[in-house]
Amino acid sequence: MAENLIITALDKESRYQELLPQIKALVSWETDTIANLANITAALHMAFSWLWVGFYLVRDEELVLGPFQGPIACTRIKFGSGVCGATWQRGETIVVTV
């Protein structure tokens, strides 16, 4: 069954406010983590039209690529390496803008 998002807001904060309850409803009945991460990624990509959005999962002291939308990405990232590895090392969000 395909799900539909309803996003009418123009500003970022309002889009998040519209999107959050829809994501909660979308994942509330599913118990599989990967399936939920895949749908969350798709919803964020649809709502914001970002170039890349996705998840990395910590596996054996590396970040391993999880569900994502966008161009091909690094499959494994070492602690402290690149933006994602630095975010993991610092324990804080790094926002990349173009």
PyMOL commands that set and color helices and strands:
alter all, ss='L'
color gray80, all
select helices_A, chain A and resi 12-27+33-48+82-90
alter helices_A, ss='H'
color red, helices_A
select strands_A, chain A and resi 53-59+62-69+76-78
alter strands_A, ss='S'
color yellow, strands_A
deselect
rebuild
show_as cartoon
